[in-house]
Amino acid sequence: MSIKPFAAMLALMMGFSVQAADQVVTLEDGRKVILHDDFTWQYLAPEAPKADDAAEAQQLPAKPQAPVAATAVPALPKAAAQPKTKAMPKKPLSSGVIVRPGEAKDVMQLSDYAVDALLGRARYEGGELIIPTAVTNQGREAIIEVDVHVTVMDEFGQILGQDTLPMWRSIKRMADTYLRPGASEEGLDLRMEVEQREVYQLKVEIAEVETR
């Protein structure tokens, strides 16, 4: 503390010693001192800022901040492309024996109701799929009629045509035309009006056998 303020403070303390109440004195440097009646003194703590002053300070415009340099953000790696799954081949709606018209190969053999039947080499003529047949009687009675149920499909199993066709016919009441037990004879051709295709699928079932 400088000499002048201290001397002034002592003078004031002496001048006001007769007073009972404490006195507040402002020094030259702006600080405030409390003078007590017992000749002691102490600095006065600075006053807290008023509410109005605090509000005014809040309304002051904020200092502009220096722009923050933009940092490049690395691009996220793209998800690996999922391998495409191959489409499963469509299952045929139905299946049968493969038939290729003109092929030097018999189509199939059937056996039912004591009848053995051979379906020979297929051909396509005049809008019809034609299959020759041969019939053998393996039973004990004469056969006078044999019918078969025929289904013709394309290579994908789509039905192109189906019908019940005669495979063997004898002349009624003429015993010498009957198919006797153990005998084999050429049967009737199976004819189906279907679209011409290079490959067919064929299903043939013996539908009825009449004996005598």
N, CA, C and O of each residue as an XYZ file, in Angstrom:
848
protein
N       0.865     -1.188      0.000
C       0.000      0.000      0.000
C       0.895      1.230      0.000
O       1.917      1.262      0.686
N       0.495      2.279     -0.798
C       1.273      3.540     -0.859
C       1.067      4.329      0.420
O       0.112      4.082      1.156
N       1.982      5.304      0.699
C       1.959      6.083      1.953
C       0.755      6.981      2.006
O       0.122      7.123      3.052
N       0.429      7.600      0.864
C      -0.668      8.567      0.863
C      -1.991      7.911      1.205
O      -2.674      8.403      2.103
N      -2.384      6.870      0.573
C      -3.660      6.261      0.948
C      -3.672      5.800      2.386
O      -4.681      5.930      3.078
N      -2.557      5.263      2.838
C      -2.527      4.790      4.222
C      -2.643      5.924      5.217
O      -3.316      5.791      6.239
N      -1.991      7.045      4.926
C      -2.093      8.231      5.817
C      -3.493      8.774      5.826
O      -4.029      9.149      6.869
N      -4.081      8.810      4.647
C      -5.463      9.312      4.586
C      -6.374      8.407      5.365
O      -7.292      8.877      6.037
N      -6.137      7.095      5.286
C      -6.986      6.164      6.009
C      -6.843      6.371      7.506
O      -7.842      6.305      8.223
N      -5.614      6.623      8.016
C      -5.417      6.825      9.440
C      -6.085      8.096      9.909
O      -6.673      8.150     10.990
N      -5.982      9.142      9.059
C      -6.626     10.418      9.433
C      -8.109     10.241      9.530
O      -8.755     10.755     10.443
N      -8.635      9.526      8.605
C     -10.072      9.315      8.635
C     -10.472      8.504      9.854
O     -11.516      8.755     10.457
N      -9.654      7.543     10.215
C      -9.971      6.723     11.380
C      -9.952      7.568     12.645
O     -10.790      7.401     13.531
N      -8.998      8.466     12.718
C      -8.928      9.332     13.905
C     -10.075     10.314     13.933
O     -10.653     10.603     14.980
N     -10.405     10.846     12.691
C     -11.474     11.847     12.641
C     -12.805     11.267     12.973
O     -13.667     11.956     13.518
N     -12.989     10.069     12.672
C     -14.296      9.454     12.906
C     -14.308      8.527     14.093
O     -15.257      7.764     14.273
N     -13.288      8.575     14.894
C     -13.225      7.663     16.042
C     -14.310      7.923     17.052
O     -14.693      7.054     17.835
N     -14.801      9.162     17.010
C     -15.842      9.491     17.994
C     -17.178      8.919     17.600
O     -18.109      8.884     18.404
N     -17.275      8.485     16.406
C     -18.566      7.964     15.961
C     -18.653      6.491     16.296
O     -17.671      5.752     16.226
N     -19.824      6.099     16.653
C     -20.022      4.696     17.054
C     -20.148      3.771     15.878
O     -19.743      2.611     15.957
N     -20.709      4.263     14.771
C     -20.972      3.384     13.629
C     -19.737      3.257     12.755
O     -18.882      4.142     12.720
N     -19.661      2.087     12.021
C     -18.574      1.887     11.057
C     -18.750      2.822      9.877
O     -19.865      3.212      9.529
N     -17.612      3.177      9.259
C     -17.631      4.070      8.115
C     -16.945      3.377      6.943
O     -15.991      2.619      7.119
N     -17.454      3.655      5.740
C     -16.869      3.124      4.505
C     -16.163      4.240      3.779
O     -16.764      5.274      3.485
N     -14.886      4.043      3.486
C     -14.071      5.073      2.843
C     -13.552      4.517      1.528
O     -13.130      3.363      1.458
N     -13.583      5.353      0.469
C     -13.056      4.974     -0.846
C     -11.668      5.534     -1.007
O     -11.479      6.745     -0.889
N     -10.681      4.689     -1.274
C      -9.309      5.122     -1.465
C      -9.122      5.701     -2.859
O     -10.018      5.631     -3.701
N      -7.922      6.286     -3.095
C      -7.646      6.936     -4.372
C      -7.629      5.923     -5.518
O      -7.986      6.248     -6.650
N      -7.215      4.712     -5.216
C      -7.180      3.718     -6.292
C      -8.525      3.049     -6.511
O      -8.624      2.098     -7.287
N      -9.567      3.533     -5.834
C     -10.917      3.030     -6.062
C     -11.352      1.937     -5.130
O     -12.526      1.566     -5.131
N     -10.451      1.406     -4.333
C     -10.835      0.367     -3.393
C     -11.532      0.985     -2.196
O     -11.296      2.147     -1.868
N     -12.399      0.207     -1.535
C     -13.175      0.686     -0.391
C     -12.721     -0.015      0.876
O     -12.377     -1.198      0.876
N     -12.733      0.769      1.974
C     -12.261      0.270      3.260
C     -13.322      0.557      4.306
O     -13.933      1.626      4.297
N     -13.543     -0.391      5.209
C     -14.460     -0.197      6.339
C     -13.634      0.205      7.561
O     -12.703     -0.500      7.950
N     -13.984      1.344      8.163
C     -13.311      1.836      9.376
C     -14.193      1.519     10.571
O     -15.328      1.988     10.652
N     -13.673      0.722     11.503
C     -14.431      0.364     12.689
C     -14.137      1.349     13.816
O     -13.144      2.075     13.785
N     -15.032      1.357     14.820
C     -14.875      2.312     15.930
C     -13.765      1.913     16.886
O     -13.418      2.680     17.785
N     -13.190      0.694     16.702
C     -12.088      0.277     17.568
C     -10.733      0.491     16.900
O      -9.732     -0.124     17.265
N     -10.733      1.400     15.891
C      -9.539      1.775     15.134
C      -8.963      0.649     14.290
O      -7.789      0.682     13.918
N      -9.786     -0.342     13.989
C      -9.372     -1.373     13.028
C     -10.060     -1.103     11.697
O     -11.025     -0.340     11.630
N      -9.567     -1.722     10.656
C     -10.141     -1.525      9.323
C      -9.995     -2.803      8.506
O      -9.228     -3.705      8.843
N     -10.761     -2.843      7.421
C     -10.677     -3.975      6.489
C     -11.206     -3.538      5.129
O     -12.025     -2.628      5.001
N     -10.702     -4.226      4.142
C     -11.170     -3.897      2.781
C     -12.598     -4.387      2.599
O     -13.003     -5.419      3.133
N     -13.335     -3.615      1.834
C     -14.721     -3.986      1.516
C     -14.713     -4.837      0.244
O     -14.154     -4.444     -0.779
N     -15.332     -5.989      0.329
C     -15.388     -6.876     -0.853
C     -16.149     -6.202     -1.981
O     -17.130     -5.502     -1.727
N     -15.714     -6.400     -3.234
C     -16.425     -5.752     -4.365
C     -17.836     -6.302     -4.487
O     -18.081     -7.480     -4.227
N     -18.754     -5.444     -4.881
C     -20.166     -5.835     -5.023
C     -20.351     -6.747     -6.232
O     -19.688     -6.609     -7.260
N     -21.272     -7.675     -6.064
C     -21.622     -8.566     -7.184
C     -22.349     -7.781     -8.248
O     -23.098     -6.864     -7.912
N     -22.163     -8.098     -9.517
C     -22.867     -7.366    -10.588
C     -24.366     -7.510    -10.445
O     -24.878     -8.577    -10.108
N     -25.063     -6.408    -10.707
C     -26.518     -6.404    -10.626
C     -27.124     -7.262    -11.723
O     -26.487     -7.591    -12.724
N     -28.391     -7.609    -11.489
C     -29.095     -8.449    -12.465
C     -29.212     -7.762    -13.796
O     -29.097     -8.401    -14.842
N     -29.450     -6.407    -13.771
C     -29.586     -5.659    -15.025
C     -28.288     -5.684    -15.794
O     -28.266     -5.796    -17.020
N     -27.174     -5.573    -15.023
C     -25.879     -5.594    -15.701
C     -25.601     -6.962    -16.326
O     -25.057     -7.052    -17.426
N     -25.985     -8.034    -15.607
C     -25.778     -9.379    -16.147
C     -26.605     -9.604    -17.398
O     -26.131    -10.202    -18.364
N     -27.884     -9.108    -17.381
C     -28.749     -9.259    -18.556
C     -28.180     -8.499    -19.734
O     -28.202     -8.974    -20.869
N     -27.658     -7.284    -19.445
C     -27.097     -6.478    -20.523
C     -25.873     -7.160    -21.117
O     -25.639     -7.135    -22.326
N     -25.087     -7.780    -20.206
C     -23.905     -8.485    -20.707
C     -24.286     -9.655    -21.601
O     -23.592     -9.960    -22.572
N     -25.415    -10.320    -21.262
C     -25.853    -11.437    -22.087
C     -26.339    -10.987    -23.446
O     -26.257    -11.743    -24.415
N     -26.865     -9.717    -23.537
C     -27.394     -9.227    -24.802
C     -26.300     -8.725    -25.729
O     -26.567     -8.427    -26.893
N     -25.097     -8.630    -25.240
C     -24.012     -8.176    -26.098
C     -23.769     -9.213    -27.185
O     -23.806    -10.416    -26.929
N     -23.518     -8.735    -28.405
C     -23.288     -9.697    -29.505
C     -22.051    -10.523    -29.260
O     -21.018    -10.014    -28.826
N     -22.170    -11.808    -29.544
C     -21.036    -12.712    -29.350
C     -19.974    -12.440    -30.390
O     -20.269    -12.089    -31.532
N     -18.743    -12.608    -29.978
C     -17.641    -12.401    -30.895
C     -17.668    -13.477    -31.965
O     -17.853    -14.658    -31.673
N     -17.482    -13.056    -33.201
C     -17.474    -14.084    -34.271
C     -16.326    -15.041    -34.095
O     -15.191    -14.646    -33.826
N     -16.641    -16.296    -34.251
C     -15.628    -17.326    -34.111
C     -15.005    -17.625    -35.461
O     -15.642    -17.531    -36.510
N     -13.767    -17.980    -35.391
C     -13.059    -18.298    -36.629
C     -13.683    -19.542    -37.248
O     -13.972    -20.505    -36.538
N     -13.894    -19.536    -38.565
C     -14.499    -20.704    -39.221
C     -13.648    -21.940    -39.041
O     -12.421    -21.908    -39.140
N     -14.355    -23.046    -38.768
C     -13.669    -24.325    -38.567
C     -13.464    -24.972    -39.924
O     -14.398    -25.117    -40.713
N     -12.255    -25.347    -40.172
C     -11.955    -25.962    -41.468
C     -12.679    -27.295    -41.582
O     -12.625    -28.130    -40.679
N     -13.350    -27.475    -42.700
C     -14.091    -28.720    -42.914
C     -13.118    -29.856    -43.183
O     -12.178    -29.729    -43.967
N     -13.371    -30.955    -42.516
C     -12.525    -32.136    -42.717
C     -13.259    -33.127    -43.595
O     -14.453    -33.377    -43.429
N     -12.535    -33.668    -44.504
C     -13.149    -34.625    -45.430
C     -13.493    -35.912    -44.703
O     -12.649    -36.491    -44.019
N     -14.727    -36.357    -44.852
C     -15.169    -37.605    -44.223
C     -15.031    -38.719    -45.240
O     -15.613    -38.634    -46.321
N     -14.281    -39.755    -44.926
C     -14.111    -40.833    -45.915
C     -15.429    -41.517    -46.207
O     -16.222    -41.789    -45.306
N     -15.645    -41.786    -47.474
C     -16.891    -42.444    -47.881
C     -16.918    -43.863    -47.357
O     -15.903    -44.558    -47.345
N     -18.105    -44.286    -46.919
C     -18.261    -45.649    -46.413
C     -18.153    -46.635    -47.563
O     -18.667    -46.379    -48.652
N     -17.493    -47.753    -47.332
C     -17.371    -48.728    -48.424
C     -18.728    -49.300    -48.785
O     -19.553    -49.574    -47.914
N     -18.949    -49.476    -50.072
C     -20.211    -50.046    -50.536
C     -20.284    -51.512    -50.164
O     -19.290    -52.237    -50.161
N     -21.496    -51.912    -49.853
C     -21.697    -53.330    -49.508
C     -21.421    -54.194    -50.726
O     -21.777    -53.849    -51.853
N     -20.794    -55.298    -50.479
C     -20.473    -56.199    -51.583
C     -21.752    -56.720    -52.207
O     -22.686    -57.120    -51.511
N     -21.777    -56.708    -53.527
C     -22.975    -57.172    -54.235
C     -23.190    -58.652    -53.977
O     -22.269    -59.462    -54.078
N     -24.424    -58.984    -53.641
C     -24.754    -60.380    -53.375
C     -24.850    -61.150    -54.685
O     -25.454    -60.661    -55.640
N     -24.274    -62.329    -54.747
C     -24.361    -63.089    -55.998
C     -25.800    -63.473    -56.286
O     -26.543    -63.897    -55.401
N     -26.169    -63.316    -57.536
C     -27.530    -63.649    -57.941
C     -27.707    -65.158    -57.930
O     -26.862    -65.911    -58.415
N     -28.819    -65.570    -57.367
C     -29.102    -66.999    -57.324
C     -29.710    -67.429    -58.651
O     -30.565    -66.750    -59.218
N     -29.255    -68.544    -59.112
C     -29.777    -69.052    -60.374
C     -31.187    -69.591    -60.173
O     -31.494    -70.238    -59.171
N     -32.025    -69.308    -61.146
C     -33.401    -69.794    -61.085
C     -33.397    -71.312    -61.236
O     -32.744    -71.869    -62.118
N     -34.137    -71.953    -60.360
C     -34.225    -73.398    -60.432
C     -35.065    -73.791    -61.634
O     -36.087    -73.156    -61.896
N     -34.667    -74.812    -62.369
C     -35.484    -75.239    -63.507
C     -36.843    -75.741    -63.048
O     -36.972    -76.387    -62.008
N     -37.834    -75.430    -63.838
C     -39.187    -75.842    -63.488
C     -39.318    -77.354    -63.567
O     -38.850    -77.989    -64.512
N     -39.964    -77.912    -62.556
C     -40.223    -79.334    -62.567
C     -41.360    -79.621    -63.540
O     -42.309    -78.842    -63.631
N     -41.274    -80.726    -64.262
C     -42.368    -81.046    -65.180
C     -43.658    -81.296    -64.423
O     -43.655    -81.839    -63.318
N     -44.763    -80.888    -65.039
C     -46.061    -81.115    -64.412
C     -46.357    -82.608    -64.316
O     -47.033    -83.062    -63.394
N     -45.849    -83.348    -65.266
C     -46.003    -84.793    -65.248
C     -44.840    -85.366    -66.033
O     -44.130    -84.639    -66.728
N     -44.653    -86.626    -65.923
C     -43.537    -87.251    -66.632
C     -43.990    -88.566    -67.230
O     -44.907    -89.221    -66.735
N     -43.323    -88.930    -68.307
C     -43.634    -90.185    -68.981
C     -42.424    -90.642    -69.765
O     -41.312    -90.163    -69.545
N     -42.644    -91.573    -70.685
C     -41.582    -92.111    -71.515
C     -41.272    -91.111    -72.617
O     -42.179    -90.576    -73.255
N     -39.974    -90.860    -72.840
C     -39.556    -89.949    -73.897
C     -39.777    -90.612    -75.255
O     -39.387    -91.759    -75.477
N     -40.415    -89.862    -76.159
C     -40.694    -90.370    -77.505
C     -40.176    -89.357    -78.521
O     -40.512    -88.174    -78.465
N     -39.354    -89.839    -79.447
C     -38.854    -89.020    -80.548
C     -39.338    -89.646    -81.855
O     -38.827    -90.686    -82.268
N     -40.311    -89.025    -82.502
C     -40.839    -89.598    -83.746
C     -39.720    -89.808    -84.773
O     -38.854    -88.953    -84.957
N     -39.765    -90.969    -85.433
C     -38.762    -91.295    -86.436
C     -37.559    -92.010    -85.881
O     -36.726    -92.492    -86.648
N     -37.439    -92.096    -84.566
C     -36.309    -92.787    -83.965
C     -36.489    -94.299    -84.082
O     -37.585    -94.814    -83.864
N     -35.416    -95.008    -84.424
C     -35.488    -96.469    -84.603
C     -35.422    -97.154    -83.248
O     -34.451    -97.838    -82.925
N     -36.477    -96.954    -82.463
C     -36.503    -97.492    -81.107
C     -37.946    -97.691    -80.691
O     -38.778    -96.802    -80.874
N     -38.256    -98.888    -80.115
C     -39.604    -99.111    -79.601
C     -39.864    -98.185    -78.416
O     -38.952    -97.817    -77.676
N     -41.125    -97.823    -78.263
C     -41.489    -96.855    -77.231
C     -41.510    -97.483    -75.844
O     -40.814    -97.011    -74.945
N     -42.302    -98.545    -75.653
C     -42.417    -99.169    -74.329
C     -43.129   -100.504    -74.411
O     -43.648   -100.889    -75.458
N     -43.144   -101.214    -73.265
C     -43.909   -102.450    -73.104
C     -44.883   -102.284    -71.949
O     -44.564   -101.640    -70.950
N     -46.069   -102.863    -72.085
C     -47.082   -102.839    -71.044
C     -47.453   -104.257    -70.668
O     -47.378   -105.172    -71.488
N     -47.857   -104.432    -69.411
C     -48.297   -105.745    -68.964
C     -49.358   -105.552    -67.896
O     -49.096   -104.984    -66.836
N     -50.578   -106.040    -68.193
C     -51.668   -105.927    -67.227
C     -52.847   -106.754    -67.700
O     -53.027   -106.946    -68.902
N     -53.658   -107.252    -66.763
C     -54.844   -108.052    -67.092
C     -54.504   -109.215    -68.025
O     -55.248   -109.527    -68.955
N     -53.357   -109.850    -67.751
C     -52.917   -110.999    -68.565
C     -52.620   -110.615    -69.998
O     -52.589   -111.475    -70.878
N     -52.400   -109.325    -70.246
C     -52.086   -108.843    -71.586
C     -50.700   -108.219    -71.573
O     -50.398   -107.377    -70.727
N     -49.848   -108.638    -72.524
C     -48.578   -107.975    -72.775
C     -48.719   -107.189    -74.070
O     -49.213   -107.707    -75.071
N     -48.280   -105.931    -74.045
C     -48.393   -105.095    -75.234
C     -47.054   -104.427    -75.499
O     -46.360   -103.982    -74.584
N     -46.711   -104.370    -76.793
C     -45.491   -103.691    -77.221
C     -45.878   -102.487    -78.051
O     -46.622   -102.613    -79.025
N     -45.372   -101.303    -77.669
C     -45.568   -100.091    -78.450
C     -44.298    -99.866    -79.259
O     -43.219    -99.655    -78.704
N     -44.444    -99.913    -80.574
C     -43.285    -99.878    -81.470
C     -42.765    -98.472    -81.739
O     -42.950    -97.552    -80.943
N     -42.104    -98.338    -82.895
C     -41.445    -97.089    -83.267
C     -42.482    -96.030    -83.652
O     -43.345    -96.265    -84.498
N     -42.380    -94.871    -83.020
C     -43.357    -93.800    -83.256
C     -42.997    -93.011    -84.507
O     -41.831    -92.919    -84.892
N     -44.023    -92.443    -85.130
C     -43.828    -91.549    -86.272
C     -44.905    -90.458    -86.237
O     -45.935    -90.594    -85.577
N     -44.634    -89.387    -86.963
C     -45.612    -88.290    -87.025
C     -46.017    -88.106    -88.482
O     -45.190    -87.824    -89.349
N     -47.339    -88.276    -88.728
C     -47.860    -88.154    -90.094
C     -49.225    -87.493    -90.056
O     -50.058    -87.812    -89.208
N     -49.450    -86.567    -90.985
C     -50.787    -85.978    -91.163
C     -51.360    -85.375    -89.891
O     -52.564    -85.476    -89.653
N     -50.528    -84.754    -89.073
C     -51.012    -84.129    -87.850
C     -51.266    -85.092    -86.716
O     -51.883    -84.728    -85.715
N     -50.786    -86.351    -86.864
C     -51.005    -87.352    -85.827
C     -49.684    -87.976    -85.385
O     -48.768    -88.188    -86.180
N     -49.627    -88.262    -84.080
C     -48.548    -89.089    -83.541
C     -49.058    -90.522    -83.609
O     -50.082    -90.855    -83.014
N     -48.322    -91.382    -84.353
C     -48.790    -92.749    -84.612
C     -47.795    -93.741    -84.006
O     -46.587    -93.669    -84.234
N     -48.357    -94.677    -83.219
C     -47.514    -95.684    -82.570
C     -48.122    -97.061    -82.871
O     -49.243    -97.331    -82.441
N     -47.411    -97.942    -83.600
C     -47.916    -99.304    -83.856
C     -47.828   -100.163    -82.599
O     -47.017    -99.893    -81.713
N     -48.655   -101.191    -82.525
C     -48.685   -102.041    -81.329
C     -48.685   -103.515    -81.708
O     -49.004   -103.896    -82.834
N     -48.309   -104.341    -80.705
C     -48.427   -105.796    -80.816
C     -48.933   -106.295    -79.474
O     -48.513   -105.807    -78.424
N     -49.865   -107.299    -79.509
C     -50.539   -107.756    -78.291
C     -50.306   -109.253    -78.104
O     -50.370   -110.022    -79.063
N     -50.033   -109.662    -76.855
C     -49.852   -111.070    -76.503
C     -50.790   -111.399    -75.350
O     -50.866   -110.668    -74.362
N     -51.525   -112.548    -75.499
C     -52.435   -113.009    -74.457
C     -51.682   -113.963    -73.540
O     -51.297   -115.059    -73.949
N     -51.471   -113.529    -72.270
C     -50.787   -114.357    -71.289
C     -51.774   -115.027    -70.324
O     -51.353   -115.676    -69.366
N     -53.077   -114.878    -70.565
C     -54.071   -115.438    -69.675
C     -54.579   -116.787    -70.132
O     -53.970   -117.449    -70.973
N     -55.730   -117.192    -69.553
C     -56.316   -118.482    -69.858
C     -57.584   -118.356    -70.684
O     -58.156   -119.365    -71.098
N     -58.027   -117.140    -70.927
C     -59.239   -116.923    -71.706
C     -58.911   -116.132    -72.963
O     -57.897   -115.436    -73.029
N     -59.770   -116.246    -73.944
C     -59.581   -115.518    -75.194
C     -59.885   -114.035    -74.960
O     -60.784   -113.688    -74.194
N     -59.139   -113.187    -75.617
C     -59.320   -111.724    -75.483
C     -60.005   -111.225    -76.743
O     -59.622   -111.560    -77.864
N     -61.050   -110.397    -76.517
C     -61.745   -109.863    -77.681
C     -61.578   -108.341    -77.810
O     -61.729   -107.790    -78.901
N     -61.261   -107.654    -76.678
C     -61.050   -106.203    -76.749
C     -60.007   -105.765    -75.721
O     -59.958   -106.281    -74.605
N     -59.176   -104.803    -76.124
C     -58.217   -104.169    -75.216
C     -58.239   -102.670    -75.498
O     -58.033   -102.242    -76.633
N     -58.490   -101.875    -74.457
C     -58.456   -100.412    -74.579
C     -57.343    -99.850    -73.685
O     -57.074   -100.370    -72.602
N     -56.717    -98.797    -74.157
C     -55.641    -98.158    -73.372
C     -55.930    -96.664    -73.273
O     -56.528    -96.063    -74.166
N     -55.486    -96.083    -72.159
C     -55.606    -94.628    -71.966
C     -54.244    -94.000    -72.273
O     -53.226    -94.355    -71.678
N     -54.257    -93.055    -73.221
C     -53.014    -92.465    -73.725
C     -52.988    -90.973    -73.367
O     -53.964    -90.252    -73.574
N     -51.849    -90.530    -72.827
C     -51.613    -89.107    -72.558
C     -50.323    -88.700    -73.250
O     -49.273    -89.304    -73.031
N     -50.407    -87.669    -74.090
C     -49.237    -87.154    -74.807
C     -48.903    -85.778    -74.247
O     -49.772    -84.911    -74.160
N     -47.648    -85.580    -73.869
C     -47.195    -84.314    -73.285
C     -45.984    -83.793    -74.050
O     -45.322    -84.537    -74.773
N     -45.709    -82.509    -73.880
C     -44.468    -81.970    -74.442
C     -43.324    -82.289    -73.487
O     -43.521    -82.955    -72.471
N     -42.130    -81.811    -73.817
C     -40.952    -82.157    -73.011
C     -40.992    -81.552    -71.611
O     -40.250    -81.987    -70.731
N     -41.869    -80.531    -71.390
C     -41.960    -79.895    -70.077
C     -43.113    -80.448    -69.238
O     -43.345    -79.991    -68.119
N     -43.827    -81.425    -69.777
C     -44.914    -82.034    -69.024
C     -46.281    -81.421    -69.283
O     -47.263    -81.824    -68.661
N     -46.361    -80.445    -70.197
C     -47.664    -79.881    -70.537
C     -48.429    -80.870    -71.421
O     -47.900    -81.391    -72.402
N     -49.680    -81.111    -71.049
C     -50.479    -82.092    -71.779
C     -50.912    -81.516    -73.133
O     -51.503    -80.439    -73.216
N     -50.596    -82.270    -74.183
C     -50.999    -81.895    -75.536
C     -52.277    -82.606    -75.969
O     -53.031    -82.096    -76.797
N     -52.512    -83.778    -75.406
C     -53.724    -84.520    -75.747
C     -53.806    -85.801    -74.944
O     -52.787    -86.378    -74.564
N     -55.031    -86.241    -74.689
C     -55.229    -87.514    -73.996
C     -56.556    -88.108    -74.432
O     -57.518    -87.392    -74.710
N     -56.587    -89.452    -74.487
C     -57.794    -90.129    -74.966
C     -57.684    -91.614    -74.633
O     -56.597    -92.118    -74.351
N     -58.823    -92.309    -74.667
C     -58.853    -93.764    -74.520
C     -58.998    -94.360    -75.914
O     -59.958    -94.065    -76.627
N     -58.042    -95.199    -76.297
C     -57.966    -95.718    -77.669
C     -58.015    -97.243    -77.672
O     -57.575    -97.881    -76.715
N     -58.556    -97.837    -78.756
C     -58.549    -99.299    -78.874
C     -57.171    -99.794    -79.312
O     -56.549    -99.223    -80.207
N     -56.702   -100.875    -78.660
C     -55.445   -101.509    -79.064
C     -55.694   -102.858    -79.747
O     -54.931   -103.283    -80.614
N     -56.791   -103.524    -79.332
C     -57.140   -104.817    -79.949
C     -58.649   -104.925    -80.071
O     -59.397   -104.636    -79.136
N     -59.078   -105.355    -81.272
C     -60.493   -105.599    -81.509
C     -60.634   -106.879    -82.328
O     -60.018   -107.035    -83.382
N     -61.471   -107.801    -81.810
C     -61.834   -108.991    -82.589
C     -63.255   -108.806    -83.109
O     -63.977   -107.899    -82.695
N     -63.631   -109.678    -84.015
C     -64.982   -109.588    -84.555
C     -65.891   -110.432    -83.660
O     -65.662   -111.622    -83.441
N     -66.927   -109.766    -83.156
C     -67.818   -110.452    -82.235
C     -68.483   -111.649    -82.921
O     -68.882   -111.606    -84.084
N     -68.576   -112.724    -82.119
C     -69.205   -113.967    -82.529
C     -68.424   -114.670    -83.641
O     -68.932   -115.578    -84.299
N     -67.180   -114.230    -83.835
C     -66.303   -114.953    -84.755
C     -65.091   -115.408    -83.953
O     -64.114   -114.676    -83.796
N     -65.179   -116.617    -83.458
C     -64.178   -117.135    -82.525
C     -62.790   -117.182    -83.132
O     -61.795   -117.090    -82.414
N     -62.712   -117.326    -84.460
C     -61.394   -117.425    -85.061
C     -60.665   -116.083    -85.075
O     -59.477   -116.031    -85.392
N     -61.366   -114.988    -84.732
C     -60.713   -113.666    -84.648
C     -60.302   -113.317    -83.209
O     -59.684   -112.278    -82.976
N     -60.636   -114.164    -82.271
C     -60.279   -113.885    -80.871
C     -58.776   -114.083    -80.675
O     -58.126   -114.838    -81.398
N     -58.250   -113.383    -79.678
C     -56.835   -113.557    -79.329
C     -56.766   -114.682    -78.298
O     -57.109   -114.503    -77.130
N     -56.309   -115.853    -78.770
C     -56.310   -117.038    -77.940
C     -55.172   -116.971    -76.912
O     -54.190   -116.257    -77.116
N     -55.309   -117.729    -75.795
C     -54.239   -117.753    -74.795
C     -52.903   -118.156    -75.409
O     -52.833   -119.135    -76.153
N     -51.828   -117.401    -75.101
C     -50.486   -117.678    -75.607
C     -50.249   -117.128    -76.992
O     -49.131   -117.224    -77.498
N     -51.270   -116.546    -77.636
C     -51.104   -116.053    -79.002
C     -50.643   -114.603    -78.990
O     -50.940   -113.849    -78.064
N     -49.909   -114.226    -80.036
C     -49.466   -112.844    -80.228
C     -49.914   -112.378    -81.599
O     -49.765   -113.095    -82.589
N     -50.457   -111.188    -81.652
C     -50.953   -110.638    -82.911
C     -50.605   -109.148    -82.983
O     -50.357   -108.478    -81.980
N     -50.601   -108.675    -84.231
C     -50.407   -107.236    -84.436
C     -51.666   -106.502    -83.990
O     -52.773   -106.858    -84.395
N     -51.497   -105.478    -83.155
C     -52.645   -104.725    -82.669
C     -52.938   -103.505    -83.527
O     -52.350   -103.324    -84.594
N     -53.844   -102.681    -83.056
C     -54.216   -101.466    -83.775
C     -53.212   -100.350    -83.476
O     -52.654   -100.287    -82.381
N     -52.987    -99.472    -84.457
C     -52.117    -98.313    -84.235
C     -52.791    -97.331    -83.269
O     -53.994    -97.083    -83.350
N     -51.997    -96.787    -82.365
C     -52.488    -95.717    -81.488
C     -52.248    -94.384    -82.201
O     -51.115    -94.055    -82.552
N     -53.322    -93.626    -82.411
C     -53.232    -92.367    -83.160
C     -53.745    -91.211    -82.283
O     -54.869    -91.247    -81.782
N     -52.896    -90.190    -82.111
C     -53.260    -89.008    -81.316
C     -53.015    -87.750    -82.157
O     -51.917    -87.522    -82.665
N     -54.076    -86.940    -82.287
C     -53.945    -85.669    -83.001
C     -53.324    -84.636    -82.049
O     -53.997    -84.127    -81.153
N     -52.059    -84.340    -82.248
C     -51.329    -83.392    -81.395
C     -50.428    -82.528    -82.273
O     -50.185    -82.844    -83.438
N     -49.943    -81.443    -81.698
C     -48.994    -80.586    -82.399
C     -47.696    -81.349    -82.644
O     -47.294    -82.202    -81.853
N     -47.059    -81.020    -83.754
C     -45.815    -81.698    -84.073
C     -44.682    -81.158    -83.202
O     -44.468    -79.948    -83.120
N     -43.972    -82.062    -82.564
C     -42.829    -81.725    -81.716
C     -41.695    -82.702    -82.004
O     -41.925    -83.823    -82.457
N     -40.488    -82.269    -81.738
C     -39.347    -83.168    -81.894
C     -39.303    -84.203    -80.781
O     -38.847    -85.329    -80.982
N     -39.789    -83.806    -79.590
C     -39.762    -84.698    -78.431
C     -41.136    -84.670    -77.759
O     -41.729    -83.609    -77.570
N     -41.621    -85.846    -77.406
C     -42.850    -85.979    -76.632
C     -42.555    -86.785    -75.373
O     -41.537    -87.468    -75.265
N     -43.490    -86.679    -74.420
C     -43.543    -87.609    -73.291
C     -44.870    -88.356    -73.397
O     -45.911    -87.768    -73.689
N     -44.808    -89.646    -73.156
C     -45.975    -90.487    -73.382
C     -46.272    -91.330    -72.148
O     -45.376    -91.948    -71.574
N     -47.554    -91.348    -71.743
C     -48.021    -92.230    -70.679
C     -49.157    -93.075    -71.259
O     -50.124    -92.545    -71.807
N     -49.023    -94.404    -71.128
C     -50.037    -95.322    -71.649
C     -50.381    -96.317    -70.547
O     -49.493    -96.931    -69.954
N     -51.673    -96.471    -70.278
C     -52.145    -97.420    -69.276
C     -53.255    -98.275    -69.878
O     -54.109    -97.772    -70.609
N     -53.239    -99.565    -69.568
C     -54.314   -100.445    -70.022
C     -55.574   -100.113    -69.239
O     -55.602   -100.232    -68.014
N     -56.607    -99.699    -69.945
C     -57.820    -99.232    -69.294
C     -58.857   -100.372    -69.136
O     -59.522   -100.462    -68.104
N     -58.991   -101.240    -70.161
C     -60.021   -102.280    -70.076
C     -59.626   -103.465    -70.965
O     -59.097   -103.298    -72.064
N     -59.898   -104.649    -70.456
C     -59.654   -105.878    -71.219
C     -60.928   -106.726    -71.164
O     -61.427   -107.016    -70.076
N     -61.451   -107.121    -72.305
C     -62.665   -107.945    -72.328
C     -62.296   -109.343    -72.858
O     -61.702   -109.496    -73.925
N     -62.668   -110.331    -72.077
C     -62.333   -111.716    -72.442
C     -63.616   -112.521    -72.654
O     -64.720   -112.083    -72.334
N     -63.411   -113.747    -73.223
C     -64.563   -114.638    -73.442
C     -64.073   -116.074    -73.467
O     -64.871   -116.995    -73.639
